[in-house]
Amino acid sequence: PLVGAATAVVVTIALGILLPATVPLMLACSLASLVVAPFVALKADRAAGEGDVRLRSRTMRMLAGLFAAAPDLHANGADLRVLRDLDRLERQASAASRRTAWALGMGNALVILACTATSMAMLLLANGALRDGTITPQVAAVLVLTPLALVDPFIATCDAVQQWPALQLVLGRFRAQTDDAIPVAAPSSVPAAAPEGQ
């Protein structure tokens, strides 16, 4: 997100130097792409993304246990029931993944819409500035095409914001496991040496 914000600031300043009237357009585009689109994607995906991580984790643990206990499960006739449970978990994880993809697609669509609308508005501004002789055709091309070039970095920012809750969940679990695994050193019972001369 910081990279996307820095890119928006630099581009807004650069285009403002070329044609000051472009600054409000770029601010509106940046706001829509870096705030509104990630917020919409995050709200639509928050529960699904965290649920997907949990379901995938449960599926992997269950699969590892299934491999280890396969002979016993088959001998006791419990293998089909375990496979049905595993299939149910996989279907739930797939549904959560589809919701995540839908939310990301919605955020990406908002970014593309904002950048395309800004490019069209830049075309109108550049046309007026060309008639007035304020800018050259080359500068007009830069003004019109720059918002379209921002689609990829803005989409990457939206994707990063959407993945943040799931990343926090995984990092929290990792931190909890590593904290439990680090042994706490017992205080030393060896008495301190007495200073010389005493």
C-alpha positions as CSV (number, residue, x, y, z in Angstrom):
1,P,0.0,0.0,0.0
2,L,2.8,2.5,0.8
3,V,4.3,1.9,-2.7
4,G,1.0,2.5,-4.4
5,A,0.5,5.7,-2.3
6,A,4.0,6.9,-3.1
7,T,3.4,6.2,-6.8
8,A,0.2,8.2,-6.8
9,V,1.9,11.2,-5.1
10,V,4.8,11.2,-7.5
11,V,2.5,10.9,-10.6
12,T,0.1,13.6,-9.3
13,I,3.0,16.0,-8.8
14,A,4.5,15.2,-12.2
15,L,1.3,15.7,-14.1
16,G,0.5,18.8,-12.0
17,I,3.7,20.3,-13.3
18,L,2.8,19.6,-16.8
19,L,-0.8,20.8,-16.4
20,P,-2.0,22.0,-13.0
21,A,-5.7,21.3,-13.9
22,T,-4.9,17.5,-13.7
23,V,-4.2,17.5,-10.0
24,P,-7.9,17.2,-8.8
25,L,-8.5,14.4,-11.3
26,M,-5.4,12.5,-10.1
27,L,-6.4,13.0,-6.5
28,A,-9.9,11.6,-7.2
29,C,-8.4,8.6,-9.1
30,S,-5.9,7.9,-6.3
31,L,-8.6,8.1,-3.7
32,A,-10.9,5.8,-5.6
33,S,-8.2,3.3,-6.4
34,L,-6.2,3.3,-3.2
35,V,-9.0,3.8,-0.6
36,V,-12.4,2.9,-2.0
37,A,-11.5,-0.1,-4.1
38,P,-9.4,-1.8,-1.4
39,F,-12.0,-1.0,1.3
40,V,-14.8,-2.6,-0.8
41,A,-12.6,-5.7,-1.6
42,L,-11.6,-6.0,2.1
43,K,-15.1,-5.8,3.4
44,A,-16.4,-8.3,0.9
45,D,-13.5,-10.7,1.6
46,R,-12.6,-10.3,5.2
47,A,-14.5,-13.3,6.5
48,A,-13.9,-15.4,3.4
49,G,-10.2,-14.9,3.4
50,E,-9.6,-15.8,7.1
51,G,-12.0,-18.7,6.7
52,D,-10.1,-19.9,3.7
53,V,-6.8,-20.0,5.6
54,R,-8.4,-21.9,8.5
55,L,-10.1,-24.4,6.2
56,R,-6.9,-25.0,4.2
57,S,-5.0,-25.5,7.4
58,R,-7.5,-28.0,8.7
59,T,-7.5,-29.8,5.4
60,M,-3.7,-30.1,5.4
61,R,-3.6,-31.4,9.0
62,M,-6.4,-33.9,8.3
63,L,-4.7,-35.1,5.1
64,A,-1.4,-35.6,7.0
65,G,-3.1,-37.5,9.7
66,L,-5.0,-39.6,7.1
67,F,-1.7,-40.7,5.5
68,A,-0.3,-41.7,8.8
69,A,-3.3,-43.6,9.9
70,A,-4.5,-45.0,6.6
71,P,-3.9,-48.7,7.4
72,D,-5.8,-48.5,10.7
73,L,-8.7,-46.5,9.2
74,H,-9.1,-49.0,6.4
75,A,-8.9,-52.0,8.8
76,N,-11.6,-50.4,11.0
77,G,-13.8,-49.4,8.1
78,A,-13.6,-45.7,8.9
79,D,-11.7,-44.6,5.8
80,L,-14.8,-43.7,3.8
81,R,-16.2,-41.5,6.6
82,V,-12.8,-39.6,6.9
83,L,-12.7,-39.2,3.1
84,R,-16.2,-37.7,3.1
85,D,-15.1,-35.3,5.9
86,L,-12.0,-34.3,3.9
87,D,-14.1,-33.8,0.7
88,R,-16.5,-31.6,2.7
89,L,-13.7,-29.4,4.0
90,E,-12.2,-29.1,0.5
91,R,-15.6,-28.0,-0.9
92,Q,-15.9,-25.3,1.9
93,A,-12.3,-24.1,1.2
94,S,-13.1,-23.9,-2.6
95,A,-16.2,-21.9,-1.9
96,A,-14.2,-19.5,0.3
97,S,-11.6,-19.2,-2.4
98,R,-14.3,-18.3,-4.9
99,R,-15.6,-15.6,-2.6
100,T,-12.0,-14.2,-2.3
101,A,-11.6,-14.2,-6.0
102,W,-15.0,-12.4,-6.5
103,A,-14.0,-9.7,-3.9
104,L,-10.7,-9.2,-5.6
105,G,-12.3,-8.9,-9.0
106,M,-14.7,-6.3,-7.6
107,G,-11.8,-4.2,-6.2
108,N,-9.9,-4.6,-9.5
109,A,-13.0,-3.5,-11.5
110,L,-13.3,-0.4,-9.4
111,V,-9.6,0.4,-10.0
112,I,-9.9,-0.1,-13.8
113,L,-13.1,2.0,-13.8
114,A,-11.4,4.9,-11.9
115,C,-8.3,4.9,-14.1
116,T,-10.2,4.6,-17.3
117,A,-12.6,7.5,-16.3
118,T,-9.6,9.6,-15.3
119,S,-7.9,8.9,-18.7
120,M,-11.1,10.0,-20.5
121,A,-11.3,13.2,-18.4
122,M,-7.6,13.8,-19.1
123,L,-8.4,13.6,-22.8
124,L,-10.9,16.4,-22.5
125,L,-8.5,18.5,-20.4
126,A,-5.6,17.9,-22.9
127,N,-7.8,18.8,-25.8
128,G,-8.6,22.1,-24.3
129,A,-5.0,22.8,-23.4
130,L,-3.9,21.9,-26.9
131,R,-6.3,24.4,-28.4
132,D,-5.0,27.0,-26.1
133,G,-1.4,26.1,-27.0
134,T,-0.6,25.4,-23.3
135,I,0.8,22.0,-24.0
136,T,2.3,20.0,-26.9
137,P,0.8,16.9,-28.4
138,Q,3.5,14.8,-26.7
139,V,2.5,16.1,-23.3
140,A,-1.2,15.5,-24.1
141,A,-0.3,11.9,-24.8
142,V,1.5,11.6,-21.5
143,L,-1.5,13.1,-19.6
144,V,-4.0,10.7,-21.3
145,L,-1.9,7.5,-21.0
146,T,-0.5,7.9,-17.5
147,P,-3.8,7.0,-15.6
148,L,-3.9,3.8,-17.7
149,A,-0.4,2.9,-16.7
150,L,-1.4,3.2,-13.1
151,V,-3.9,0.3,-13.4
152,D,-1.3,-2.4,-12.6
153,P,0.3,-0.8,-9.5
154,F,-3.1,0.2,-8.1
155,I,-4.4,-3.3,-8.6
156,A,-1.4,-4.7,-6.8
157,T,-2.1,-2.4,-3.9
158,C,-5.7,-3.5,-3.8
159,D,-4.5,-7.2,-3.8
160,A,-2.0,-6.5,-1.0
161,V,-4.7,-4.8,1.2
162,Q,-7.1,-7.7,0.6
163,Q,-4.5,-10.3,1.6
164,W,-3.5,-8.4,4.8
165,P,-6.1,-10.1,7.2
166,A,-5.1,-13.6,6.1
167,L,-1.4,-12.7,6.4
168,Q,-2.0,-11.4,9.9
169,L,-3.8,-14.6,10.9
170,V,-0.9,-16.8,9.6
171,L,1.8,-14.6,11.2
172,G,-0.1,-14.6,14.5
173,R,-0.2,-18.4,14.5
174,F,3.5,-18.6,13.6
175,R,4.4,-16.2,16.3
176,A,2.4,-18.1,18.9
177,Q,4.1,-21.4,17.9
178,T,7.6,-19.9,17.9
179,D,7.0,-18.3,21.3
180,D,5.9,-21.6,22.7
181,A,8.9,-23.4,21.2
182,I,11.5,-21.0,22.6
183,P,12.7,-22.3,26.0
184,V,12.9,-19.8,28.8
185,A,16.4,-20.0,30.4
186,A,16.3,-20.8,34.1
187,P,18.1,-18.3,36.3
188,S,21.6,-19.3,37.1
189,S,22.1,-20.8,40.6
190,V,25.9,-20.3,40.6
191,P,26.8,-17.7,43.1
192,A,28.7,-14.7,41.9
193,A,32.4,-14.7,42.7
194,A,33.5,-12.5,45.5
195,P,35.7,-9.5,44.6
196,E,39.5,-10.0,45.3
197,G,40.7,-8.8,48.7
198,Q,37.6,-9.8,50.6
